[in-house]
């Protein structure tokens, strides 16, 4: 019997037996409300970190955002107490950082915070076709979920910075929403809290802190809770740092806690920062994080400090970084070319051409290299705001520094 005759004969038998093939048509799937069972939001930290949800932690450079995230991770690993005194259910934690080294920065801070290091996991890369490559949140979320399931009991995942999950334009609403959806799905499927770290855009003092998160408004729209950290000067003239809820779709959206950053010796010869929590404070994030002494005259000073801090975080003394790569986060934050250029001067950044037809590379100066002075064109047309041309570069050749004016000007 050939195949056609067999299929025909089988169909006749099915018909005699009353068996019919049912095809489910493509289309929109609807769920009736009566088929759903209402569920309460489940919290890792009541009203601050929800299981199965995406969160954003944002703030200006230097406010200890990563250290706050590490403090939360440490609390989870030991089943410790949150700043409000409530107890946390113990679990495993997982972190990917594109800015800090796990061995010399992240783990020492976790140890300083009292973490159980056996419950701490760091993403070091992705193996593709047998080759270890850098982890790409925009590409490797499925592989990350697989490893998280293999670990088991993961309660908190930190992505630093969260903008790395966006392969496209981080200022376009549609692209950001599409890029963040895998993180949202990851939190839901693993039943854990996902915390993405971001920066504030420059300026905007006195405005809604949640609206100052760098990039598209979709970052704060997709996240169910937005936490903001900042240092403000109180009416008593004393500086204080505050972690506040800038937005919440699933609970209270006000209140916060004071905190301090302190340096301790985490291990013999190893210094690390940690968070010391203070008293609870009341009010909206806008009220809590508005400096009563803030004036337009000190905005420029604040912006300059933020630009320097952000650029320092993007550079290293150990390797060269393409100029476009290290300056893009500052552009995204709203800094002008002149502000970025000024920040690079304050950091005494070294510069060199990557090749004849390639762009410029930057790196921090090693303390042992001493200083090197270049004539900067800050008073010239090239140095003016809005210009794309940066002259007066320094180059490194044959192991020694040479002063030069770039043959083809640096553009970023």
C-alpha positions in Angstrom: 0.0 0.0 0.0 1.4 3.4 -1.0 1.4 6.4 1.2 -1.6 8.1 -0.4 -3.7 4.9 -0.1 -2.7 4.5 3.5 -3.6 8.1 4.4 -7.0 7.7 2.7 -7.6 4.3 4.4 -6.6 5.8 7.8 -9.0 8.8 7.3 -11.9 6.4 6.5 -11.2 4.4 9.7 -11.1 7.7 11.8 -14.4 8.8 10.2 -16.0 5.4 11.1 -14.7 5.8 14.7 -16.0 9.4 15.0 -12.5 10.8 15.2 -12.1 14.3 13.7 -8.9 16.4 13.5 -9.3 19.7 15.3 -7.3 22.7 14.1 -6.9 25.7 16.4 -7.1 28.8 14.3 -4.5 31.6 14.6 -5.7 34.8 16.2 -6.0 36.7 19.4 -6.4 34.7 22.6 -8.9 35.9 25.1 -9.3 34.9 28.8 -12.6 35.4 30.6 -12.3 37.1 34.0 -14.2 34.3 35.6 -11.5 31.8 34.6 -8.8 33.8 36.5 -8.0 33.5 40.1 -7.1 36.8 41.8 -3.6 36.9 43.3 -1.9 39.2 45.7 1.5 40.8 44.7 4.2 38.8 46.4 7.1 40.8 47.8 10.8 40.1 48.4 10.9 43.4 50.3 7.4 44.7 51.1 6.4 47.5 48.8 10.0 47.9 47.5 11.0 44.7 45.6 8.3 42.5 44.2 8.8 38.9 43.1 8.2 38.4 39.4 8.6 42.1 38.5 11.1 44.5 37.0 12.4 47.4 39.0 14.7 50.4 38.2 17.2 52.0 40.6 18.4 55.4 39.4 20.4 58.3 40.6 23.2 60.6 39.9 26.8 59.3 39.7 28.5 58.8 43.1 25.3 58.1 45.0 26.1 54.4 45.6 23.4 52.9 43.4 25.5 49.7 42.8 26.4 49.5 46.5 22.7 49.8 47.4 21.9 46.9 45.0 24.7 44.9 46.5 23.3 45.6 50.0 20.0 44.2 48.8 21.7 41.1 47.4 23.6 40.6 50.7 20.3 40.8 52.6 18.7 38.1 50.4 21.6 35.7 50.7 21.5 35.6 54.5 17.8 36.1 55.0 18.6 39.4 56.8 16.5 42.4 57.7 15.6 45.2 55.3 15.9 48.8 56.3 12.4 48.8 57.7 13.2 45.9 60.0 11.3 43.2 58.1 12.9 39.8 57.6 13.8 38.6 54.1 13.4 35.1 52.9 16.9 33.7 52.1 17.7 32.9 48.5 20.4 33.0 45.8 21.3 36.2 43.9 22.7 36.8 40.4 24.4 39.9 39.0 25.7 41.1 35.7 27.8 44.3 35.7 29.2 46.0 32.7 31.0 48.6 34.9 32.6 46.8 37.9 34.9 43.8 38.3 33.4 41.1 40.5 36.8 40.1 42.1 38.1 43.5 43.2 34.9 45.5 43.6 31.6 43.6 43.7 32.5 40.6 45.9 34.4 42.8 48.4 31.4 45.0 48.8 29.1 42.0 49.2 31.4 40.7 51.9 31.4 44.1 53.6 27.6 43.9 53.6 27.7 40.5 55.3 26.7 38.4 52.3 26.9 34.6 52.1 29.2 34.5 49.1 28.2 30.9 48.3 24.8 32.3 47.3 26.3 35.0 45.1 26.7 34.4 41.3 28.2 36.7 38.7 27.8 36.6 34.9 31.3 36.4 33.4 30.4 35.8 29.8 28.6 33.6 27.3 29.9 30.5 25.5 28.9 30.5 21.9 30.2 27.7 19.6 32.8 26.8 22.2 34.1 30.4 22.4 33.7 32.5 25.5 32.2 35.9 24.6 31.2 39.0 26.5 27.7 38.7 28.0 25.1 40.7 26.0 21.8 41.2 27.9 20.1 42.0 24.6 21.1 38.6 23.2 21.7 36.2 26.1 18.6 36.4 28.2 17.5 32.9 27.4 20.9 31.4 28.3 20.8 33.4 31.5 17.4 32.0 32.4 18.8 28.4 31.8 21.6 29.0 34.2 19.4 30.6 36.8 17.1 27.6 36.8 20.1 25.3 37.1 21.2 27.3 40.3 17.7 27.2 41.7 16.2 29.5 44.4 17.2 32.8 42.6 15.3 35.6 44.3 17.1 38.7 43.0 18.8 39.5 39.7 20.7 42.8 39.2 21.5 44.2 35.7 24.0 47.1 35.8 23.4 49.1 33.7 19.9 48.2 32.5 20.4 50.3 29.3 22.7 47.4 28.2 19.6 45.3 27.6 18.6 47.7 24.8 20.3 46.8 21.5 18.7 49.7 19.6 18.1 53.4 20.5 17.6 53.8 24.2 15.7 57.0 23.6 13.0 55.4 21.4 9.9 54.2 23.3 9.1 51.3 21.1 12.6 49.9 21.0 13.1 50.2 24.7 9.8 48.5 25.5 10.6 45.6 23.1 14.1 45.3 24.6 12.9 45.3 28.2 10.3 42.6 27.6 12.7 39.7 28.0 13.7 41.1 31.4 10.1 41.3 32.4 9.5 37.8 31.2 12.6 36.6 33.0 11.4 38.0 36.3 8.0 36.4 35.8 9.2 32.9 34.8 11.8 32.7 37.5 9.5 34.3 40.1 12.3 36.7 41.2 12.8 40.4 41.5 14.9 41.9 38.7 16.6 45.3 39.5 18.1 47.4 36.7 20.5 50.2 37.5 20.4 53.5 35.6 21.6 57.1 35.8 19.8 60.4 36.1 19.9 62.8 33.1 21.7 66.0 34.0 19.9 68.9 35.5 16.2 68.8 36.4 16.7 69.6 40.0 13.3 69.9 41.7 11.5 67.9 39.0 10.0 64.4 39.4 13.0 62.2 40.0 11.5 59.3 38.2 11.3 61.4 35.0 15.0 62.0 35.2 16.0 58.4 34.4 18.3 58.4 31.3 16.8 57.4 28.0 13.2 56.8 27.0 10.4 57.2 29.4 9.7 53.5 28.7 12.3 52.5 31.2 10.2 53.9 34.1 6.9 53.0 32.4 7.8 49.3 32.0 9.3 48.9 35.5 6.6 48.3 38.2 8.7 50.1 40.9 11.3 52.9 40.4 13.7 53.6 43.2 15.8 56.8 43.2 18.9 57.6 45.2 20.3 61.1 45.8 22.2 63.3 48.1 20.5 66.5 49.2 21.3 69.3 51.7 18.7 69.6 54.5 17.4 72.8 56.0 20.0 72.3 58.7 22.7 72.6 56.2 23.8 69.0 56.5 24.1 66.7 53.5 22.1 63.5 53.6 21.6 60.6 51.2 18.1 59.2 50.6 16.7 56.2 48.9 13.1 56.9 47.9 10.3 55.3 45.9 9.9 57.5 42.8 7.1 55.4 41.3 5.1 52.3 42.1 2.3 50.7 40.1 1.7 48.0 42.7 2.0 49.7 46.1 2.8 53.0 47.9 4.9 55.4 45.9 6.2 57.6 48.6 8.5 57.4 51.6 12.2 56.4 51.9 15.2 55.8 54.0 18.3 57.8 54.8 21.6 56.0 54.2 25.3 56.6 54.4 28.2 55.2 52.3 31.2 54.1 54.4 34.5 52.4 53.7 35.6 49.5 55.7 38.3 46.8 55.5 36.2 43.9 54.1 39.2 41.5 54.2 42.8 42.1 55.2 44.2 44.7 52.8 40.9 45.0 50.9 38.8 48.1 51.3 35.2 48.2 50.2 32.2 50.5 50.5 28.9 49.5 52.1 25.6 51.0 53.0 24.6 52.0 56.6 20.9 52.5 56.8 19.4 55.3 58.7 15.9 56.4 59.7 12.7 56.2 57.6 11.6 59.5 56.0 8.2 60.5 54.8 7.2 62.4 51.7 7.2 61.9 47.9 10.5 61.4 46.1 10.2 64.9 44.6 9.8 66.4 48.1 12.5 64.3 49.7 15.1 64.8 47.0 14.7 68.5 46.4 17.5 70.5 47.8 16.1 73.7 49.5 19.4 75.4 48.8 19.5 74.4 45.1 20.0 77.4 42.8 20.7 77.8 39.1 24.2 79.0 40.0 25.3 75.7 41.4 23.6 73.6 38.6 26.7 74.0 36.4 29.0 72.8 39.2 26.8 69.8 39.9 26.6 68.9 36.2 30.4 69.1 35.9 30.8 66.7 38.8 28.3 64.3 37.3 30.0 64.4 33.9 33.4 63.6 35.5 31.9 60.8 37.6 30.1 59.2 34.6 33.2 59.4 32.3 35.4 57.9 35.0 33.0 55.0 35.3 33.3 54.3 31.5 37.2 54.4 31.4 40.0 52.3 32.8 43.8 52.8 33.1 44.3 49.2 32.0 42.9 49.4 28.5 41.9 51.7 25.7 38.2 52.4 25.1 36.8 53.8 21.8 35.8 57.4 22.2 32.3 56.8 20.9 31.8 54.0 23.4 32.9 55.9 26.5 31.2 59.2 25.7 27.8 57.7 24.5 26.4 57.3 28.1 27.2 61.0 28.7 25.5 62.1 25.5 22.5 60.0 26.5 22.4 61.8 29.8 22.2 65.1 28.0 25.8 66.4 28.4 27.2 68.6 25.5 30.4 67.8 23.7 32.1 70.7 25.5 31.0 69.3 28.9 32.3 65.9 28.0 35.6 67.4 26.7 35.9 69.4 29.9 35.3 66.3 32.0 38.1 64.5 30.1 40.5 67.3 30.9 39.7 67.1 34.6 40.4 63.4 34.5 43.6 64.0 32.5 42.4 61.4 29.9 45.0 59.9 27.5 44.1 59.7 23.9 45.4 58.0 20.8 44.3 57.0 17.3 43.3 53.4 16.9 44.7 53.3 13.4 45.1 55.3 10.2 41.4 55.1 9.3 40.0 54.4 12.7 38.7 56.5 15.5 40.1 57.8 18.7 40.6 55.8 21.9 40.6 57.1 25.5 41.9 55.7 28.8 42.6 57.0 32.3 46.1 57.9 33.1 47.9 55.4 35.4 49.1 57.2 38.6 52.7 56.2 37.8 52.7 57.9 34.5 52.8 61.4 35.9 51.0 64.3 34.2 51.1 65.4 30.6 49.9 68.8 29.4 48.3 69.4 26.1 47.2 72.7 24.7 43.4 72.4 24.7 41.4 74.6 22.4 38.8 75.6 24.9 38.8 79.2 23.9 38.9 78.5 20.2 36.1 77.9 17.8 37.0 74.2 17.9 36.4 74.1 21.6 33.1 75.9 21.6 29.9 74.1 22.5 28.2 72.5 19.5 31.5 71.9 17.7 32.4 68.4 16.6 36.1 69.0 16.3 38.5 68.3 19.1 42.1 69.2 18.5 45.3 69.2 20.6 45.4 65.4 21.2 48.1 63.5 22.9 49.3 60.2 21.5 51.4 57.4 22.9 54.1 55.9 20.7 57.0 53.5 21.4 56.2 53.4 25.1 56.6 57.2 25.6 54.2 60.1 25.5 54.5 62.7 22.7 52.7 65.9 22.3 50.9 66.2 18.9 48.1 67.8 17.2 45.9 65.2 15.5 46.4 64.9 11.8 42.7 64.3 11.5 40.7 65.8 14.3 38.9 63.7 16.9 35.1 63.7 16.4 32.5 62.4 18.9 
